[in-house]
Amino acid sequence: MMIVNIQDLKKYHAAQLVLDGATLQLLEGEKVGLIGRNGSGKSTLLRLIAGHEQPDEGLLTVRKELTIGYLPQIPAEFEAMRVYDVLAYGYRELLGVKAEMAALEARMSDPDAAADFAAMERLLRAYASAQERFEQGGGYEMETAIDQVAEGLRLDRGLDGRRFGSLSGGEQTRVALASQLVVRPELLLLDEPTNHLDLKGIEWLESFLRRYEGAFVVVSHDRYFLDAVGTKMIELEDGEASTYPTNYTGYVKEKEARLLRQFAQYQEQQKVIKKMKETIRQLEEWGRLGGNEKFFKRSASIRKALERMDVLKRPALDPKTAAFALSIQDRSGQRVLDFEGVAKRFGERAVLDGASGSLLYGEKVVLLGDNGSGKTTLFRLLLGEAEPDGGRIEHGSRVDVGYLAQQDPPAEGKRTVLDYFRVEGAYEEGEARGVLARYLFYGGDVFKPVASLSGGEWSRLRLALLVRRTPNLLLLDEPTNHLDIASREALEEALEQYPGTVLAISHDRYFINRLAQRVWELKRGRIAAYLGNYEDYRAKRADSAEEPVESVDAKRAMTAWAEAQGGAARPANRKTEAAQGGGKRAEQLEREIAALEAELAGADERLSGLDAAGDAAGLAAGWREREALQARLDALLEAWMALEP
């Protein structure tokens, strides 16, 4: 059954026509990937479907009473709300019913009400009605649903009492995403949901969406993610929508075949048009020479037929993309980078604990790790921006490092793109304009304030400056973030041809598969190296049957405690322990341990963000908080282990 119908939709932003006759349909349960270049109107289309904007022309109908969840739309009241209230935002009506039930319970416990039979009967009827509404709305499953989604997205439940507005941008995005996933609307609209998620979070979201019973439309530039969750691709191009009933890989093949067919049709039509124009010219010339009116009538008839013809647009077989022309000024020595036993502590916690690795000239290596595992800290140490607490770091001869960090555009200042690029790149104005055009900054785009750039535009601008430096070692921190698919592919091609050495942090599995010759995984302060790309790494991890990362820290803590007591570690199966030494105390401890582990994961992620921002005061406070949480967890683990079998 159709749930959304769009016909000949037009939408302007000021004088710019963003959508120009877009036509598409969404059916119940469809899993749709919405793709297109930055600025093609993807987010605009989601806002139109969600009802937050209205079309200027055309038809947009949504099935009556369709429940829609829209990720980017964060109501103004979120700013002052507690995180828990945001997570339960979709249940706000049920929370009102729950409050009504609590008030009725209080009134029924009043001795005066108990003495009045008629009043008590009215209260019982009202309570039964409220309880039925609460049950039918899924109120009794509410906490379970919130817990499942929060755990999957690795949300720190210790933040439940925090004000939503005090969270970082990444935390706000994930909490807002969770608030939509919890209620499972009939149509879910997600705009770049994988931003700020690590690989475990992305894989959990993929699994969730594959099992999702409702329909969803997801805007994403993550090609691996689109392959995993999408069964239908809708591409926005030149304001129009093209539908492909397949995943992303199938879309690429089908689009290529479709373009070739369209180009053949275009060429054939152009031949017909050329022939018609030539015939018109000849008939009019014969009419003038012979003075015969019938030639002019025949010419006019052909001209009308030509005017009525639906002229095909020339398909863009080779659309413009950013030109990331990476090169080096001077090659480095064969051994580019070598580090051994590198340690870095913040307070009592070791972020890096004996990390070792080496890079040879021309290698392409990708660094993986959970959020908060220390990837950015390692980069800062390699760049000399911080000093290790132990170990050694050595750069080879003639190494010239170029670094692309994750950072937002400057929040203040009115410097234009052209001014910023001229100063930072030491260009003359004419040369700067030419270079910027190669990075898709055309015409008036060069006069936009840097502070107003989108994430993709800011990434392209910084990459243009990095190319200018011609380094022979590139340290790239999430280089594909915010880039559209065409720009990602252009960057990948440039990095493949780049003769220098690359070490990149990335969660983009398509990027890793195409570029990586080796994969480094940073976990518990050390680096494990895998030869090959992401698929090779994944296969080797599966073959090793390594225990899940989320269970390792707790098990190590239990083992360490048992060894300190002079005995062997007890079995790590908490359900078995609960059954043997069982009882309510064991179950309560398990819940508290799980909650604290989630809080620790969130604290680690916040520390990673503070580290990347260079906030020394925040880091110190964060580590004190983290140490307090660890101490509480250790005490709980000791109490849990002390239960009699």
N, C-alpha and C positions, 0 to 999 in steps of 0.2 A: 504494500500500500504506500502511496506517495505521501510524504509528510511535508515536503517543501517543493514549491513549483516556482521557478523564476523564468520569465520570458522577456526578452529584449530590454533588459535592465540597463538604465543609465544613471550614473552618479557623478556629480561634479564636486571637486574641492576647490572653492573659489572659481577661477576661470579654467581650471585644469579638468579635463574629462578623464576620470579614472576608470570607470566601467562604461563600455560603449556597446550596448546590445548584447550583454551576457545572457546566455540561456542555459539552464541546467535544472536537473531534478534530483531530489534526495528521497530514497525509499527507506522503509522501516528496516532497522538492523544493518544498514550499509556502513562499511568501514572505508572512509574516504580520506585520501591525502590531497590537500589543496596546495598546489605548487605554482611557482612563477618567480620572476625576478623581483628583487627589492623594489617596491613602489608600483607593482603591477596591480594592486588593489585587493590583495588577499585579506588583510585585516579589515578593510572597508567592507568586504563581502560578509565576513563573520559578524560585524556590527549590524549590518542590515538584516541578516537572518535572525539575530538575537533581538531585533527591535529597538536597538539603541540609536539607529539612524533610519531615515526614510529615503526611499529612492526618489530621484528627480523625474524619471520617466520609466515606463514599463510596468510589468506585473510581478509582484512578489506575494505569494500566498503561503501561509503556514497553517497546518492542520489545527483545527480548533482544540484548545486545551492541551496542546503539546507542551510538555515540560522541557525546558531548554536550560542547559548549564553552559555558562560562558566564562572561560578562564580570566581574560584580562580585565573584565569589568569588576573592579574593586569598589563597592559602594563607599561613599564618603564616611559612613558610620564605622567602617572597618578601622579607621585610623585610631579611634579611641577605645575600641573593643579589646577584650582579652583574646589571646590566641585561641583558647578553647572555644569561645563564643563564635569565632570565625570558622573554626573547624566544624562546629555544629550549626552553621548559618542556615543550611538547607533544612534543618530540623527546628527552626525558630518557632514555628507554629506549635509543634509538638512540645517544645520546652515550655510554651505558654500553657498547654494542657497539663503538663507535669506540675507546673506551679499551681494551677487550679486544683489539681488532685491533692497537693500538699496542704493547700488552704482548707479544703473540705475535710481532710483527715484531722486537722487541728480543731475544726469546729465540731466534728463528731466525737472527739475525745473530751469535749467540754461537758462536765456533769449536768449542767442545765439543759443542754441539748439532749442528753441521754434520758432525762426525765420526761421530756416532751416527745411522746410517741410519734405524733403527726410530723413534728419538725425533723425528727430523726429519719422518718421514712422519706421525706423530701430530700434530705442530705444524701441518703443512700442511693436514691434514684439518680441524683445529680452526679454522684461519684461513679456509679455504674456507667452512666453515659460518657463521662470524661475518660474512664478507663477503657471503654470500648474504642473511643476515638484514638486514644494513645496506642492501643494494641494494633488497630487496623493501619495506623500510619507508620508502624514499624518502630515504635518508641522503645520497645524492649530489646531491639537489635541495634539501637543507635550507638551505644558505647562500643559494641563489638565492631561495627562498621568503621567507626572513627579509629579504633586501635589498629585494625588491619591496614587501613590506608596509611596512617601515620608511620607504622612500622615499615611498610613497603617503601615509602618515600624517605625513610631514615630521618623522620622529624623528631627532634628532641622534645619529649613530652614534659620535660622540666620547664619549657617555655610557656606552658598552658596559661599560667597566670600573668605573663608579660603583656604589656600593651602592644598591639599589632604594629602600631606606627614606630615603635622603637626597634623593630627587627631590621636586619640588613635587607637589601633588595632581593638577594637570592632566597633568604628565608621567607620573605613576604610572598614571593612567587610560588614557592613550594606549599606554603600554608593555604594560599588561595587555590592552588591546584587540588590540594587535598579536600578543600571544602566543596569542590564540584564533584570529585570522584566519590565522595562518601554517599551522596544522595542518589547517584546513578540516574540522572534524568534520561528521558526518552531520546533526546538529541544533545550530544556533548560537543561543544565548540572549543577547540584548544589551539591557542596561538603560540607556537614554539615551546611546547611543554617540556622538552628535554634540556632547555637552558638551565644551568645551575644544578643539574643532576650528574652524579658520577655514574660509572658503568653499572654498578649494582642497582642504582635507582632507575636508570634507563631500562635495564633488562626487566625489572619488576613492572614498570609501566607498560612495557611491551606485552608481558604476560597478562596484565590486567585488561588491556584493551583487546587482546585476542579473545578473551573470555567474555568481554562486555556484551550484554544482551541487547542494549539499545544501539542507536546509530551514533556515529561520531564523524566530525570533520576536523582534521588536524592539519594545521599549517606547520610545515617543518622543512628544513633544508638538510636534515639528517637522512641520507639516502638509505642507509642500513636500517634505520628505524622505520622508514616508509615501506621498505620491502617486508619487514617483519609484521606490520600491523595493517597495511592497506590492501584492499582488494579492488579499489577503484581510484584512479587518479583524475583530478580535474585541474587542468592547467589554465591559468589566466595569462593571456598574451595580447597586447594591443587592445585591452579593454574587453576582449571576448573570451568565452570559456569553451575549452575543448575537453571532452570526456573520453577516458580510456578505461575500459573494464578490466583492469589488471593491476599488478603491483608496480613498484617503481622500475624494476628491471624490465618488465614487460612493456611499460610505458616508453622507455628509451628506444626499444626495438621498434615498437609500433609507430612511434612518432617519426622515426627515421624513414620507415616505409611510407608513412602518410605524407611526409614532406616530399619524398621523391615522386609520389603519385600526383600531388598537388602541383609540383613544379612541371611535370610532364603535361598536365592539363593546362597550366598557365601558358606554357610554350605553344601548345596546340592552338589555344585561343588567340594568342598573339599572332600566329600565322594567319588565322581566319580574319582577324581584324585588319592586318596589313593587306591581305588580299581584297577585302571589302573597300578599304580606303583607296587602293590602286584602281579598282573597278569604278568607284565614284569619280576619281580624277579623269579616267579615260572617257567615261560617258559624257561628262561635262565638256571635255575638250572636243569630242565628236559633235556634240550639240552645237557648240559655238562655231565649229568649222562648217557643218552642213546646214545649220539653221533648222535642225529638226527638233521639235519640242518633245518628242517621245523619249529622246535620250535624257533630257532634263527630268522628266517624270520618273524614268527608271532610276536615275541617280538619286532623286529625292526619296524614293521608296527604300533604296538600300541604306541611305543615311538615317532614316527613321528606324530601320531595323537595327542599325549600329547603336543608335541612342538608347533603344530599349534593351540592349544586351546587358546582362549582369556581368560586369567586368571583374574577373578574378584578380585578387591582390597577389603580387609577386611574393611567394613564400621566402622567408629569410633562412636560407640554408646554412649560413655562417653568421649568426648574430654577433654583434660587438660584445666583447668581454674585456675585462681589465687585462692589461699587458704587463704581467709581473716578470720583467726581463732581468732575472737574477744573474749576477756575474760576480767575479772576484777580481780584486786588484792584484793580489799576489798570493800564490798558494802557500799553505803552511807546511811544516814538516810532516813526516809520515805519522808520528805520534802526536795527536792533537791535544788530548786531554787525558789525564790519569789521576784518579783519586782512590785512596785506600784507607779503610778504617775510619771514615769521617763520622764524627759524632757532633751532635748539637742538642743541647738541653735547654729547656725553658722551665725554670724551677726544678721540680723533682722529676719531671717527665722527659724522657729521651725521645726527641722527634726523629733524630737520626742516630743510629746505634751500630756503627761499623759498616756504613755504606761504602761500597767499592765499585769501581767501573772504569772503563777506558774507551776512548774513541780514536779510531784511525782516520786518516784523511779520506774524504769522500764517502764515509759511512752515513747512513740515514737510520737513526735510532729514535724510537718513540717511548716515552716514559709514561707508564700507567700507575694508578694508585687511587685509593678512595679519597674523597674529600677529607682534608685534614691529615693526610698521611705524611706530609712534609715535602711534596714535590716543589712548591714554590720556594720553600726554605733551601732546598738543595740548589736551585737555580741561583738564589742570592749568594750562596757560598761560592759557587763556581764563578760568579761574576765579581767576587771580591767585595760585595756590598755588606757582607757580614763575615765574622771570623768563626771558624769551627772550634769546638771545645777539644777536639782531638782528631788525630789522623792527619793525612797530608793531601794537598791538592796541587797538581803541577800542570801548567800549560806548556804545550810544545813550542817549538821555535816558529816565529813569524805568524803567530795566531792572532787574528783580528776578529773580535767577537761582535756580532750584531744581535741585539736582544729585542724581542717583541713581547711586551708584558700584557697582561689583561688589565685594562684600565678604561675608565669612562672618559668622554670628552671633558675638557675644562668646563667647570660649572659657571665660571664668571669670565668676564672680558668680552670685548666685541671684535676681536681679531677675525678677519675673514679667512676663508680657506686659502685664498691666494696669498695674503700677507703672511699667514702662518707658514705656508710651504716655502715661500721665498726666503724667509728668515732662517727657518730650521734647515733648509736644504742648500742655502747659499746660491740661489738662482737669480738670474735676471728675469724681469717680468715676462717677456715674450717666451723665453725658454720654459719658465714655470708653467705658463698656460698650456704649452704644447705637451709637457709631461703630464699635467693634471688631466688633460683630455684622454691620454692613454689609460688613465685610471677612472674613466667615466665621469669626470667632472667637466661638464660642458656649459658654455654660455654663462648664464646667471648663477650657476651652481658655485662658481669660484668666489662669488661675493657673499655666500651664505656665512653667517657667524659659525665659528668652529663649535661653539657651545650648543648649537642647534642641530648638529649632525646626528644622523641615526647611527646605530651600532655598526652597521655594514659600511657606511660612508667613512666613519672614523677608522675602522680597520683598514680600508683601502688607502686612506691618507697616510697612516703610519707605515703601511707596507711600502708605499711609494718612497717614503723617506729612508726606510731600511734598505731598499734597493739602491738608493743614491750612494749609500756608504760603501757598497761593494765589499762586505766582510767575507772572510773565508770560513767562519764558524757561525752558524745560526742557532740561537737558543730561542725557541718559539713556544710561548705559553698559550695554548688553545688558539692557534692561528686562524682556524676556520669559523670561530664563533662569530655570529651575526652576518657572515657572508652568505649570499644566495648560492644556489647550486652551480650556476655558470661561473661565478667568481671562485668558488671552491675548486672546480675542475681546472680553471686557468692557473690557480696557485699550485695545485698538485702537479700539473704539467711542468710549470717553471721549476719546482723543487726537484722533480725527476731529472731535469736537464742541468740543474745546478751542479757545478763541479766540486763545490766545497762540501763541508761537513754539516750535518743537521742533527740537532737533538731537540725533539718537540714533545711537549705535554699535550695530550689530546685524548678526548673521549669519542672522537669521530671515527667509528670503526671502518667506514668506507675509506677515509683518509689514511688510516693505519694500514689497511690491506694494500693500498696502492703504493704507499711510500716506504713502509718500514722494511729494513733488512734484518733488524733485531728489535726485540721488545724488551724493555726493562720494566719490571714490576717492583714498585716500592711498597713494602709492607713491613710493619713493625720495625721500621728504622733501617732495614737492609734492602739490597737490590738483588732480585733474582733475574737472570738474563735468559732469554729464549730466542733461538735463531728462527728467523722468518717473520711473517706478518701476523695480523690479529688472528686469522683462522688457524695458523700454525700454533700460536700461543694458546689459543682456546683448546685445541686438540691435545696439546701436551699437558695442559692443566687437567683436562678430563681424564687422561690416561693415568696421571699421578694419583687420582682419587683423593686429592687433598681435602681436608675437612674445611667446611665453610668458614670464611674469615670471621663472621660475626660470632662464632662460637669459640674462637681460639683464645681470646684474651681471658675469658672467664675460666676456661680449662687450665690455662697456664697459671692463673692465680690459685686455683684449687690445688694443682700439683705442687706449686711452691709452698703452699701452706702445709700440705701433707708431709712433704719432705722435711720441712722445718720441725714437724712434730716427731720426725724419726720413723715415719711409716710410709707405705706406698699410697699413692693417690687412690681415692675411692672412685667407683664408676661415675662417669659424668652424666649419666642419664638421670635427669631430675625426676622424671615420672616414676622410675624404679625406686629412687630414694624416697619419694613421697609415699610410695606404697609400703616400703619396708619400715622406715622410721616414721613415716607418713604423717597423717593427721593434718589438722588445720594449720599448725605452726609451720610445717614444711611448705605447704602451699602458699601461705602468706609471705614467707621468705623468698620463694621463687618469684612471686609477683614483684616484690620490692627490688630484687636483683635485676630482673628484666627492665624495670623502669629506670634504675640507675644506669644500666648499660646503655639505654637509649639516651639518657642525659649526657653521659660521657661522650657518646658519638656526636651529639650536637655541640658539646663544648669543644671537641677537637675541630669540628668544621668552622666554628666561629674563630678559633685560634688561627686557623689557616687563613681566613679572610683578614684578620688583624695583622698577621705576618706579611701578607701580600701588600697591605696598605702601609707597612712600616710604622704602625702605631705602638711605640714602645710601652707607653703607660697602659694602654689597653691590654697588651700582651701580658704585662706583669699581673694585672688584675685578673685576666682570664686564666692564667696559670694557677693563681691562688684558688680560684673557684674550682678549677679542674682537680687540684690536689685534694680539696675538701671532699669532692665527689668520690675520688678514688679511695680516700680513707673510709668513707661511709660504705663503699662497696666491699672493701676488704673486710670490714667488721661483719657485714652481712654474710659474706662467703664463709667466714670463720664460724659464725653461728650456725649456718646451714650445714657445714661439714661436721659440726659437733653433735648433730642429731644422732641418736642411737640407731644403728641399722636394725 
